[in-house]
Amino acid sequence: MSKFLKMLKNEEGATAIEYGLIAALIAVAAIGAMSSIGTNLSGKFNTVATNLK
């Protein structure tokens, strides 16, 4: 019974899951931002290439 109570009080697994969720949210935000920046840069490069012709 005491091992079961210790397991219930152990929060290391919950902390790891929380850090994993935070890392996943940061990754999603970074991918979204980089995708937007990439699209904008592509447009700029196309504009510059068109003007250089």
MARVEX-494772 format. One record per residue: residue in three letters; chain; x, y negated, z negated of N, C-alpha, C in turn. Coordinates in steps of 0.001 Angstrom, whole numbers, always signed. Atoms other than C-alpha are relative to their C-alpha. Layout:
N
+------+------+---------+---------+---------+---------+---------+---------+---------+---------+---------+
: seti : roke :    n_xx :    n_yy :    n_zz :   ca_xx :   ca_yy :   ca_zz :    c_xx :    c_yy :    c_zz :
+------+------+---------+---------+---------+---------+---------+---------+---------+---------+---------+
:  ALA :    A :       X :       Y :       Z :       X :       Y :       Z :       X :       Y :       Z :
...
+------+------+---------+---------+---------+---------+---------+---------+---------+---------+---------+
***
This chain:
53
+------+------+---------+---------+---------+---------+---------+---------+---------+---------+---------+
: seti : roke :    n_xx :    n_yy :    n_zz :   ca_xx :   ca_yy :   ca_zz :    c_xx :    c_yy :    c_zz :
+------+------+---------+---------+---------+---------+---------+---------+---------+---------+---------+
:  MET :    A :    +824 :   +1197 :      +0 :      +0 :      +0 :      +0 :    +865 :   -1256 :      +0 :
:  SER :    A :    -856 :   +1185 :     +77 :   +2840 :   -2414 :    -794 :    +637 :    -307 :   +1363 :
:  LYS :    A :    -560 :    +238 :   -1344 :   +4368 :   -1917 :   +2685 :   -1036 :    -669 :    +900 :
:  PHE :    A :   +1070 :    +600 :    -796 :   +1019 :   -2775 :   +4235 :    -182 :   -1466 :    -352 :
:  LEU :    A :    +139 :   +1390 :    +431 :    +760 :   -5972 :   +2178 :   +1183 :    -845 :    +479 :
:  LYS :    A :   -1166 :    +722 :    -505 :   +4313 :   -6948 :   +3146 :    -155 :    -286 :   +1488 :
:  MET :    A :    +188 :    +174 :   -1424 :   +3424 :   -6435 :   +6777 :   -1006 :   -1115 :    +284 :
:  LEU :    A :    +988 :   +1055 :    -186 :    +393 :   -8718 :   +6433 :    +587 :   -1382 :    -279 :
:  LYS :    A :    -605 :   +1279 :    +361 :   +2523 :  -11450 :   +4848 :   +1108 :    -398 :    +966 :
:  ASN :    A :   -1083 :    +281 :    -940 :   +5232 :  -11185 :   +7529 :    -544 :    -829 :   +1153 :
:  GLU :    A :    +459 :    +913 :   -1051 :   +4821 :  -14097 :   +9942 :   +1009 :    -132 :   +1132 :
:  GLU :    A :   -1022 :    +118 :   -1038 :   +7895 :  -13530 :  +12121 :    -577 :    +286 :   +1384 :
:  GLY :    A :    +599 :    -326 :   -1291 :   +5871 :  -11935 :  +14915 :    -880 :   -1126 :    +514 :
:  ALA :    A :    +871 :   +1111 :    -394 :   +3359 :  -14786 :  +14930 :    +837 :   -1188 :    +462 :
:  THR :    A :    -867 :   +1109 :    -384 :   +6165 :  -17321 :  +15105 :    +595 :    +244 :   +1375 :
:  ALA :    A :    -562 :    -331 :   -1308 :   +7744 :  -15519 :  +18050 :   -1040 :    -184 :   +1100 :
:  ILE :    A :   +1073 :    +166 :    -984 :   +4414 :  -15476 :  +19868 :    -260 :   -1484 :    +243 :
:  GLU :    A :    +214 :   +1444 :    -154 :   +3932 :  -19190 :  +19216 :   +1100 :    -631 :    +836 :
:  TYR :    A :   -1108 :    +538 :    -791 :   +7394 :  -19991 :  +20575 :    -113 :    +448 :   +1454 :
:  GLY :    A :    +195 :    -493 :   -1358 :   +6648 :  -17830 :  +23609 :   -1071 :    -788 :    +736 :
:  LEU :    A :   +1070 :    +794 :    -622 :   +3417 :  -19714 :  +24274 :    +462 :   -1424 :    +313 :
:  ILE :    A :    -529 :   +1342 :    -235 :   +5162 :  -23064 :  +23922 :    +936 :      +6 :   +1205 :
:  ALA :    A :    -922 :    -100 :   -1135 :   +7897 :  -21956 :  +26342 :    -770 :    +185 :   +1303 :
:  ALA :    A :    +804 :    -208 :   -1209 :   +5259 :  -20773 :  +28825 :    -679 :   -1295 :    +436 :
:  LEU :    A :    +639 :   +1275 :    -340 :   +3417 :  -24103 :  +28662 :   +1005 :   -1001 :    +572 :
:  ILE :    A :   -1042 :    +887 :    -520 :   +6656 :  -26020 :  +29182 :    +384 :    +425 :   +1411 :
:  ALA :    A :    -350 :    -495 :   -1334 :   +7493 :  -23798 :  +32160 :   -1065 :    -378 :   +1023 :
:  VAL :    A :   +1091 :    +355 :    -921 :   +4073 :  -24393 :  +33736 :     +44 :   -1495 :    +317 :
:  ALA :    A :     -75 :   +1447 :    -220 :   +4421 :  -28154 :  +33258 :   +1194 :    -350 :    +881 :
:  ALA :    A :   -1191 :    +274 :    -796 :   +7940 :  -28136 :  +34704 :    -201 :    +421 :   +1455 :
:  ILE :    A :    +257 :    -461 :   -1368 :   +6864 :  -26108 :  +37747 :    -929 :    -975 :    +711 :
:  GLY :    A :    +918 :    +969 :    -601 :   +3992 :  -28499 :  +38379 :    +682 :   -1304 :    +352 :
:  ALA :    A :    -706 :   +1262 :    -246 :   +6212 :  -31553 :  +38070 :    +995 :    +147 :   +1145 :
:  MET :    A :    -992 :    -207 :   -1050 :   +8932 :  -30103 :  +40269 :    -660 :    +194 :   +1360 :
:  SER :    A :    +733 :    -184 :   -1251 :   +6411 :  -29094 :  +42893 :    -439 :   -1343 :    +557 :
:  SER :    A :    +428 :   +1336 :    -419 :   +5042 :  -32622 :  +43009 :   +1188 :    -831 :    +490 :
:  ILE :    A :   -1204 :    +740 :    -394 :   +8524 :  -34134 :  +43172 :    +523 :    +525 :   +1332 :
:  GLY :    A :    -464 :    -590 :   -1248 :   +9492 :  -31702 :  +45935 :    -824 :    -447 :   +1183 :
:  THR :    A :    +882 :    +461 :   -1074 :   +6481 :  -32672 :  +48006 :    +293 :   -1453 :    +349 :
:  ASN :    A :    -309 :   +1417 :    -231 :   +7263 :  -36373 :  +47574 :   +1350 :    -168 :    +698 :
:  LEU :    A :   -1314 :     +92 :    -623 :  +10927 :  -35866 :  +48475 :     -51 :    +459 :   +1451 :
:  SER :    A :    +137 :    -486 :   -1369 :   +9990 :  -33889 :  +51559 :    -586 :   -1090 :    +886 :
:  GLY :    A :    +596 :   +1103 :    -751 :   +7802 :  -36762 :  +52710 :    +991 :   -1114 :    +255 :
:  LYS :    A :   -1011 :   +1061 :    -152 :  +10609 :  -39268 :  +52105 :   +1041 :    +392 :   +1045 :
:  PHE :    A :    -998 :    -448 :    -968 :  +13127 :  -37184 :  +54048 :    -560 :      +1 :   +1416 :
:  ASN :    A :    +625 :     +18 :   -1336 :  +10696 :  -36806 :  +56939 :    -119 :   -1436 :    +533 :
:  THR :    A :     +90 :   +1412 :    -400 :  +10157 :  -40577 :  +56979 :   +1370 :    -528 :    +440 :
:  VAL :    A :   -1352 :    +444 :    -336 :  +13907 :  -41241 :  +56992 :    +435 :    +626 :   +1328 :
:  ALA :    A :    -390 :    -673 :   -1251 :  +14472 :  -38645 :  +59741 :    -721 :    -599 :   +1200 :
:  THR :    A :    +778 :    +612 :   -1095 :  +11721 :  -40192 :  +61860 :    +561 :   -1372 :    +337 :
:  ASN :    A :    -530 :   +1349 :    -237 :  +13171 :  -43690 :  +61437 :   +1398 :     +19 :    +609 :
:  LEU :    A :   -1345 :     -92 :    -552 :  +16670 :  -42518 :  +62348 :      +6 :    +387 :   +1472 :
:  LYS :    A :     +52 :    -438 :   -1402 :  +15539 :  -41123 :  +65715 :     -65 :   -1132 :    +949 :
+------+------+---------+---------+---------+---------+---------+---------+---------+---------+---------+
***
